[in-house]
Amino acid sequence: MSQKLEKNSNFLKSLYENLASGLITEDYYRKIKSENKDNVSSLIEQIDRLRNKKREIENRVSKYHDLSEAVSGLNSDLNLTANLIDLLIEKILVSHDKSFEVHFCFADEIKEMEGMPQCINMQLPNISGCS
């Protein structure tokens, strides 16, 4: 896409040169310039969306890595630490009737992985007071 953007920019420069040298009319120049500006704007938007998506993916990979590091020690040490809870739990909602709802950070990813046979199911320790 960056190459397309550069190509369109170079085309607009050569288009102006053609106008200046009298090879094309001003009406034709304005028409083609307008069409290419739309293409350039579209390419810039696509590049921005891709950069944002890349940033989101990098953040997600970083979170997965942090979770992996934290979970790797669970086989020998079944105590939950504050750091591990921060990595696993997005929020806990408590109602007036003292019931609660836990929102996990990786709930969607875990649901996707449940159907994958190559994944190892890990049983988390029972936390007193939680069922």
C-alpha positions in Angstrom: 0.0 0.0 0.0 2.9 2.4 0.7 4.1 1.6 -2.8 0.7 2.4 -4.2 0.6 5.6 -2.3 4.1 6.6 -3.5 3.1 5.7 -7.1 0.0 7.9 -6.9 2.0 10.8 -5.5 4.5 10.4 -8.3 1.7 10.2 -10.8 0.2 13.5 -9.5 3.7 15.2 -9.9 4.0 14.0 -13.5 0.5 15.0 -14.2 1.3 18.6 -13.1 4.5 18.5 -15.2 2.3 17.5 -18.2 0.0 20.4 -17.5 2.9 22.8 -17.2 4.4 21.7 -20.5 1.0 21.9 -22.3 0.5 18.2 -22.9 -2.8 18.1 -21.2 -5.6 20.6 -20.6 -6.4 22.2 -17.2 -9.8 20.5 -17.1 -8.3 17.1 -17.7 -5.6 17.8 -15.1 -8.2 18.8 -12.5 -10.4 15.7 -13.2 -7.5 13.2 -12.9 -6.0 15.0 -9.9 -9.4 14.8 -8.1 -9.7 11.1 -8.9 -6.2 10.4 -7.6 -6.7 12.5 -4.5 -9.6 10.2 -3.6 -7.4 7.2 -4.2 -4.6 8.7 -2.1 -7.1 9.5 0.7 -8.4 5.9 0.6 -4.9 4.5 0.8 -4.0 6.7 3.7 -7.1 5.5 5.6 -6.3 1.9 4.8 -2.7 2.3 6.0 -4.0 4.0 9.2 -6.5 1.1 9.8 -3.7 -1.5 9.3 -1.3 0.3 11.6 -4.1 0.5 14.3 -4.8 -3.2 13.8 -1.1 -4.1 14.0 -0.9 -2.1 17.3 -3.9 -4.0 18.7 -2.4 -7.3 17.7 1.0 -6.4 19.3 -0.8 -5.4 22.5 -2.8 -8.6 22.5 0.4 -10.7 21.9 2.1 -8.9 24.8 -0.9 -9.7 27.1 -0.8 -13.3 26.0 2.9 -13.4 26.7 2.4 -12.0 30.2 -0.3 -14.5 30.9 1.8 -17.3 29.6 4.7 -16.3 31.9 2.3 -16.0 34.9 0.6 -19.3 34.2 3.8 -21.3 33.5 4.5 -21.5 37.2 1.0 -22.8 38.2 1.9 -26.5 37.8 4.2 -26.3 40.8 2.6 -23.4 42.8 -1.2 -23.4 42.9 -1.4 -20.1 44.9 -3.0 -17.3 43.0 -1.1 -14.0 43.2 -2.4 -10.5 42.8 -0.5 -10.2 39.5 -2.0 -13.4 38.1 -5.5 -12.2 39.1 -4.9 -8.8 37.4 -3.9 -10.7 34.3 -6.8 -13.1 34.3 -9.7 -10.9 35.5 -11.0 -7.8 33.8 -13.6 -6.9 36.4 -15.8 -8.4 39.1 -19.4 -7.1 39.4 -21.1 -7.5 42.8 -24.9 -7.2 43.1 -26.9 -6.0 46.1 -27.9 -9.6 46.7 -24.2 -10.4 47.2 -24.0 -12.4 44.0 -21.1 -11.7 41.7 -20.1 -12.0 38.1 -16.5 -12.4 37.0 -15.4 -11.0 33.6 -12.2 -12.6 32.4 -9.8 -10.8 30.2 -9.4 -13.7 27.8 -12.9 -15.1 27.8 -13.4 -15.0 24.0 -10.0 -16.5 23.3 -10.6 -19.3 25.8 -13.9 -20.1 24.2 -12.2 -20.3 20.8 -9.5 -22.6 22.2 -12.0 -25.0 23.9 -12.8 -26.6 20.6 -9.2 -27.1 19.6 -7.9 -30.6 20.3 -4.2 -29.5 20.5 -4.9 -27.3 23.5 -4.3 -28.7 27.0 -7.1 -28.2 29.4 -5.8 -26.9 32.7 -7.8 -27.1 35.8 -7.6 -24.0 37.9 -7.4 -24.3 41.7 -10.6 -23.9 43.7 -10.6 -20.5 45.4 -12.3 -20.5 48.8 -15.6 -18.6 48.6 -15.9 -19.0 44.9 -17.7 -21.8 43.1 
